[in-house]
Amino acid sequence: MKPTAASAPLALWLDPEKPLSPEHSQALHASGWALMPVNTLEALVSHATDAAVVVLHLGTDVSRLKAVQQLLQEAGLATPVVARVERQELELAVEASQCGALAVLAADDARSASWLRLHTHLSTHAARPMVQPIRNVVFVDPASQHLLALAKKVAQADVTALLVGPTGSGKEVMARVLHEASARARSPFVALNCAAMPENLIEDMLFGHEKGAFTGAHREQKGLFEQAQGGTLFLDEIGEMPMHLQSKLLRVLQERQLTRLGGQSVIQLNVRIVAATNKDLKQAIAEREFREDLYYRIATFRMRLLPLAERPGDIIPLAMQSLLQQDKKPWQLHPQAQMQLLQYPWPGNVRELENVMRRAMVLCTDYVVTPAHLMFDDWLNASGTAPAPLPMSAAPAPVPAPTPASALEEMSSANHTEQFMAAARENLGLPKQDTPEQPSSLPIDLHSAARMNEHQVIMATLASTPSKTEAAKRLGISPRTLRYKMAQLREHGLTMASAC
């Protein structure tokens, strides 16, 4: 059924249990609604872009409401949902309202007045500041689940929070979680990267200006503090903020009010601050690069985000999420590809993982990602052997195709050892290994020889063992010592396929 009038808002009617009754159809049309029944979720999504509201019969629980809301959010839509609930299901009606339903009506309510009131509800909903949709967050690893539980408690307390973690670990995602889990969820979430803005613009961006405050100020401009009124202001990379702005920010946080540039009137603020940094702010304080009083003002609650390598339970779910968000096709990760994802150290954290999966999608044609499709930033290829980079003067040798896993299993460990030893000698600037046909007469000092031998043994052991833990056990050292030795290898330009 198509909309009867171009000006009438469209309501999508989804009821898996019962067909649309003539009474309901007449009531909606009489109250100014265009009506379109849909029978499947696919049909719902395909028509939701033109709809003003979705009318959904809940059944016995709110799972159907959550599923529809999730589906609409994944499609990038903010279409509100009206829940129809059986009259005897009072608790279900309350739960539906708490889950974000625009309105809750009795399933048998066919009065025109009830559906006419939806116009008012819809106008109010449209006037609210839009909550920015965020991607589904992944908290599968026990450490991540603990952090999520902590974030929900912090969100309810409405205190200033400082998120600390390496670049790409998901600090902005966590800031959005704090916003969405708080009472400010329906108010704006405004973000500023303090390292990405020129120093002379940050003050204007934060505090705004009055008309005529400076040359080119042709109209008044609200700053980010005002734009985030009632909501959350996220200050990313706050450790990069200039010192003279730190003192002004501290004053605003203390007094909860500001004055625009060139203005005289005081503006009261109701904004929650969430800050983030990948720097050691205590060290920055010692080096007089960050104000100590500002640190204690923003760090009412300090939360540390772990590098991706330290929460391995999140790696595969994040990889699958990245595949499915980019393309709704039935993507799969081959078990051996999953193993390589778990083995990689992820120096770029979640951001690097997303890049790797996007590359895999470009290379893959059958929606099954295998080791041959994985291109890591620190690995030359996704096979078990990663040859060392050639010197600039050397002619580039053709790069072989990734070796299938079955073939890798058949390769002898002696081949691995020879390849890694040759690479080690070349990268360390040492002479090639003696051969019966052409013995080498170049001298090697004792330090270089010992270093070369140690690196050769480490690389050969890594190539012939399934994990770094097993490699450390064979070498007779601790996993921590092995990680240190591997860092030394990378400093010398050696690349390798790391184990988990």
Sequence and secondary structure as in RCSB ss.txt:
>XXXX:A:sequence
MKPTAASAPLALWLDPEKPLSPEHSQALHASGWALMPVNTLEALVSHATDAAVVVLHLGTDVSRLKAVQQLLQEA
GLATPVVARVERQELELAVEASQCGALAVLAADDARSASWLRLHTHLSTHAARPMVQPIRNVVFVDPASQHLLAL
AKKVAQADVTALLVGPTGSGKEVMARVLHEASARARSPFVALNCAAMPENLIEDMLFGHEKGAFTGAHREQKGLF
EQAQGGTLFLDEIGEMPMHLQSKLLRVLQERQLTRLGGQSVIQLNVRIVAATNKDLKQAIAEREFREDLYYRIAT
FRMRLLPLAERPGDIIPLAMQSLLQQDKKPWQLHPQAQMQLLQYPWPGNVRELENVMRRAMVLCTDYVVTPAHLM
FDDWLNASGTAPAPLPMSAAPAPVPAPTPASALEEMSSANHTEQFMAAARENLGLPKQDTPEQPSSLPIDLHSAA
RMNEHQVIMATLASTPSKTEAAKRLGISPRTLRYKMAQLREHGLTMASAC
>XXXX:A:secstr
   S TTS EEEEE SSS   HHHHHHHHHTT EEEEE SHHHHHHHHTT SEEEEE TTSTHHHHHHHHHHHHT
T    EEEEE TT HHHHHHHHHTT SEEEETT   HHHHHHHHHHHHHHHHS            SHHHHHHHHH
HHHHHHHT  EEEE  TTS HHHHHHHHHHTSTTTTS EEEEETTTS HHHHHHHHHEE TTSSTT  S EE HH
HHTTTSEEEEETGGGS HHHHHHHHHHHHHTEE  BT  S EE   EEEEEESS HHHHHHTTSS HHHHHHH S
EEEE   GGG GGGHHHHHHHHHHHH  S  EE HHHHHHHHHS  TTHHHHHHHHHHHHHHH SSSEE GGG  
 SSSSSSSS       TTS          HHHHHHS HHHHHHHHHHHHHHHTT      SSS       HHHHH
HHHHHHHHHHHHHHSSSHHHHHHHHTS HHHHHHHHHHHHHTT       
